[in-house]
Amino acid sequence: MTESRLAAVVFCLALTVVVVPARAQYFPPSLSVPSSGGDLQGVTVAGKASIAASPNLVEIDLEVSSASELTADAIVKYRDAKRRLRDAFAALKLDNVAVEERGLLVDRKGMMPNPYFGGMPSMGTAKTEVQLTRKLVVKCSGIRGMEEDRLLQLVARLLDVAQDAGARIGKPQDPYRRYYNPYDPYSQSSEGLIRFVVDDYDKLQEEAYEKAIADARARAERLARLSRVELGPIVAVRETLVPADRPTTPDDEGSRKRLEASKFQDIPVRVELMVRFEVHPAGNGRTPNK
């Protein structure tokens, strides 16, 4: 190989670009000291807070339905069933109990998708029966601080009244759900007949935010002290955990934040923030931010 050809090969190798696959990196909370150029540096820490909130609301899902081959008859039966249910709860004369209506479903009675027949509906009666179904939610407020025995008696009274009035209690269950996805753990689980709710979440979240900021400041002050720098003001905050942010459904009463549980127990309100503080060299005459 001549010297000119060898030089050409070396030049080509020098221009070769080696592509290395990128790898995700995790940067833990750290502190960086200001450089001599005066660029803004700081310390980033995680601030965490958890508040145990007792439910202040209990909800019961109900359904009233009626069916008939004649639509007019189905409407009459449906109105009677709904009026009977409302009158039964009104007779309790409880100011903290309210019955709210949700969506109305108009369908054929007995129609159920069958997975064994390619999702086709199963055969019903020879004649089509029109079925009207209305979902209702019984809400009992002011249960925070109530003794368990008293709450049980109240819930039992509401359930008995609903059943005596002819309502079906609980959310409708799909008997074929386990066949759609047999490995779905929720297909075998029960959501319970009643639902305990923390619906004043915004107020509790505000308190959790304050505690999370205080926790972040304590962590940052410790790092600043060990690094012999002065802690400055907050320059950035980012949420990393907000448990009540969830998608809404058509049956939801809005986008109001709330926490739900099927058991009567304290529900934790957790908040986690990533907070960045400005830092300055020690002894530069600045007053640390409090």
C-alpha positions in Angstrom: 0.0 0.0 0.0 1.4 3.3 -1.0 1.8 6.2 1.4 -0.8 8.2 -0.3 -3.4 5.4 -0.2 -2.5 4.7 3.5 -3.1 8.4 4.3 -6.5 8.3 2.6 -7.6 5.3 4.7 -6.5 7.0 7.9 -8.4 10.1 7.0 -11.6 8.1 6.3 -11.3 6.4 9.7 -10.9 9.7 11.4 -14.2 10.9 9.8 -16.1 7.8 10.9 -18.9 8.6 13.5 -19.6 5.9 16.0 -23.3 5.9 17.1 -23.8 4.8 20.8 -27.3 4.1 21.9 -28.5 6.7 24.5 -29.3 5.5 28.0 -31.8 7.1 30.4 -30.2 8.6 33.4 -31.6 9.4 36.8 -30.3 12.6 38.5 -31.1 12.4 42.2 -31.7 15.6 44.2 -28.3 17.4 44.4 -26.7 20.7 45.2 -24.5 22.7 42.9 -22.4 25.6 44.1 -22.4 28.9 42.2 -19.6 29.2 39.7 -17.3 32.3 39.4 -19.4 33.5 36.5 -22.4 34.1 38.7 -24.8 31.7 36.9 -27.9 30.7 38.9 -27.3 27.5 40.6 -29.2 25.8 43.4 -30.4 22.7 45.2 -33.3 20.5 44.2 -35.0 18.3 46.8 -38.2 16.3 47.2 -40.8 17.6 49.7 -43.3 15.0 50.9 -46.4 15.2 53.0 -49.2 12.9 54.0 -52.4 13.8 55.8 -54.9 11.2 57.1 -58.4 12.3 56.2 -61.5 10.8 57.6 -64.4 10.4 55.0 -67.1 13.0 55.3 -69.5 11.5 52.8 -71.0 8.1 52.1 -72.6 7.2 48.8 -74.9 4.3 47.7 -75.5 3.5 44.0 -79.1 2.5 43.2 -81.0 1.6 40.1 -84.7 1.7 39.4 -86.0 0.0 36.2 -89.1 -1.0 34.5 -89.9 -3.0 31.3 -92.9 -3.6 29.1 -93.7 -4.4 25.5 -95.5 -1.1 25.3 -93.2 1.9 25.8 -96.0 3.9 27.4 -96.5 1.2 30.0 -92.8 1.1 30.7 -92.7 4.9 31.3 -95.6 4.7 33.7 -94.0 1.8 35.7 -90.7 3.7 35.7 -92.2 6.9 37.1 -94.0 4.9 39.8 -90.8 3.1 40.8 -88.8 6.4 41.0 -91.5 8.2 42.9 -91.8 5.3 45.4 -88.1 5.4 46.0 -88.0 9.2 46.5 -91.0 9.1 48.9 -89.3 6.4 51.0 -86.2 8.4 51.5 -88.2 11.6 52.1 -90.1 9.8 54.9 -86.8 9.4 56.8 -86.7 13.2 57.3 -82.9 13.3 57.4 -81.4 16.7 56.4 -78.0 15.2 55.5 -79.4 12.6 53.1 -80.1 13.4 49.5 -81.0 11.4 46.4 -79.4 12.5 43.1 -80.3 11.3 39.7 -77.8 10.2 37.0 -78.2 9.1 33.4 -81.3 7.3 32.0 -80.8 4.2 29.9 -83.4 3.1 27.3 -82.7 -0.4 26.1 -84.3 -3.8 25.3 -84.8 -6.0 28.3 -82.5 -9.0 28.5 -80.0 -7.9 26.0 -76.5 -9.0 27.0 -73.4 -9.4 24.8 -72.3 -13.1 24.8 -68.6 -13.7 24.3 -69.2 -17.3 23.2 -71.0 -16.1 20.1 -68.5 -13.5 18.9 -69.9 -10.7 21.0 -73.4 -11.1 19.5 -76.3 -10.5 21.9 -78.0 -13.5 23.4 -81.5 -14.3 22.3 -84.2 -12.7 24.3 -88.0 -13.0 24.3 -89.9 -13.3 21.0 -91.2 -9.7 21.4 -89.1 -6.8 22.3 -89.6 -5.3 25.7 -88.5 -1.7 26.3 -86.6 -1.3 29.5 -86.0 2.0 31.3 -83.2 2.2 33.8 -82.3 5.2 35.9 -79.2 5.4 38.1 -79.5 7.2 41.4 -76.9 8.0 44.1 -77.9 8.3 47.8 -75.5 10.7 49.5 -75.2 11.0 53.3 -73.0 13.9 54.4 -71.6 14.9 57.7 -70.2 11.5 58.7 -66.7 12.8 59.7 -66.2 12.1 63.4 -69.3 9.8 63.6 -68.9 6.7 65.7 -68.7 3.5 63.8 -71.8 1.9 65.4 -73.9 4.9 64.7 -72.6 5.0 61.1 -73.5 1.3 60.6 -77.0 1.9 61.9 -77.4 4.8 59.5 -76.1 2.9 56.5 -78.2 -0.2 57.3 -81.3 2.0 57.5 -80.6 3.5 54.1 -80.0 0.1 52.5 -83.2 -1.3 54.0 -85.2 1.6 52.8 -83.8 1.3 49.3 -84.5 -2.4 49.0 -88.0 -2.1 50.5 -88.7 0.6 47.8 -87.8 -1.9 45.1 -84.4 -0.4 44.0 -81.4 -2.5 43.1 -78.3 -1.7 45.2 -74.8 -1.4 43.8 -73.3 -1.0 40.4 -74.4 -3.4 37.6 -72.1 -6.4 37.2 -71.1 -7.8 33.9 -71.2 -11.6 34.2 -68.9 -12.1 31.2 -66.2 -9.6 32.3 -63.8 -12.4 33.4 -64.0 -13.9 29.9 -62.9 -10.7 28.2 -59.7 -10.7 30.2 -59.3 -13.7 32.5 -56.0 -12.2 33.9 -57.7 -9.0 35.0 -57.5 -9.0 38.8 -60.4 -6.5 39.0 -62.8 -9.0 37.3 -62.9 -11.0 40.5 -63.0 -8.1 43.0 -65.9 -6.5 44.6 -66.3 -2.8 45.0 -68.7 -3.0 47.9 -72.3 -1.8 48.3 -71.3 1.6 49.6 -68.6 4.2 48.9 -66.8 6.4 51.4 -65.6 9.7 50.1 -63.4 12.6 51.0 -64.9 15.4 48.9 -63.2 18.4 50.6 -59.9 17.3 49.0 -58.9 20.8 47.8 -58.7 22.1 51.4 -56.8 19.1 52.6 -54.4 19.3 49.6 -53.6 22.9 50.4 -52.6 21.8 53.9 -50.5 19.0 52.4 -48.8 21.4 50.1 -47.7 23.6 53.0 -46.2 20.6 54.8 -44.5 19.4 51.7 -42.9 22.8 51.1 -41.8 22.9 54.7 -40.3 19.4 54.4 -38.4 20.4 51.2 -37.0 23.5 52.9 -35.8 21.5 55.9 -34.0 19.1 53.5 -32.5 22.0 51.5 -31.3 23.8 54.6 -29.5 20.6 55.7 -27.7 20.2 52.4 -26.8 23.9 52.3 -25.4 23.8 55.8 -23.3 20.7 55.1 -22.1 22.3 51.8 -21.3 25.7 53.6 -23.5 27.8 51.4 -26.5 30.0 52.1 -30.0 28.9 51.0 -31.9 31.4 48.8 -35.5 31.7 47.6 -37.5 29.0 45.8 -37.0 29.3 42.0 -39.0 26.2 40.7 -41.6 23.8 42.0 -42.9 20.7 40.2 -45.6 18.2 41.3 -44.7 14.6 41.2 -47.7 13.0 43.0 -51.3 14.2 42.9 -53.5 11.2 43.7 -56.9 12.8 43.1 -56.2 13.7 39.5 -58.3 11.1 37.7 -60.3 11.1 34.5 -64.0 11.8 34.8 -66.9 9.8 33.4 -70.3 10.9 32.2 -71.8 9.9 35.6 -69.4 12.1 37.5 -70.8 15.4 38.9 -67.9 17.3 37.5 -64.2 17.5 37.6 -64.1 18.2 41.4 -61.2 16.4 43.1 -62.2 13.7 45.6 -60.9 10.5 47.1 -62.9 7.3 47.4 -62.6 4.1 49.4 -64.8 1.0 49.8 -63.8 0.7 53.5 -64.5 2.9 56.4 -61.1 4.1 57.3 -58.8 7.1 57.1 -57.8 8.0 53.5 -54.3 9.4 53.1 -53.9 12.6 51.1 -50.4 12.4 49.8 -48.4 15.2 48.0 -44.9 15.0 46.7 -43.1 18.1 45.2 -39.7 18.7 43.6 -38.6 22.1 44.9 -35.5 24.0 43.7 -33.9 26.6 45.9 -31.3 29.2 44.9 -28.0 29.0 46.8 -25.3 31.6 47.4 -21.7 31.4 48.6 -21.5 31.7 52.4 -20.6 35.2 53.7 -21.6 37.2 50.6 -23.8 39.5 52.6 -27.1 38.0 51.3 -29.9 37.4 53.8 -31.1 33.7 53.6 -34.7 33.3 52.6 -37.0 32.1 55.4 
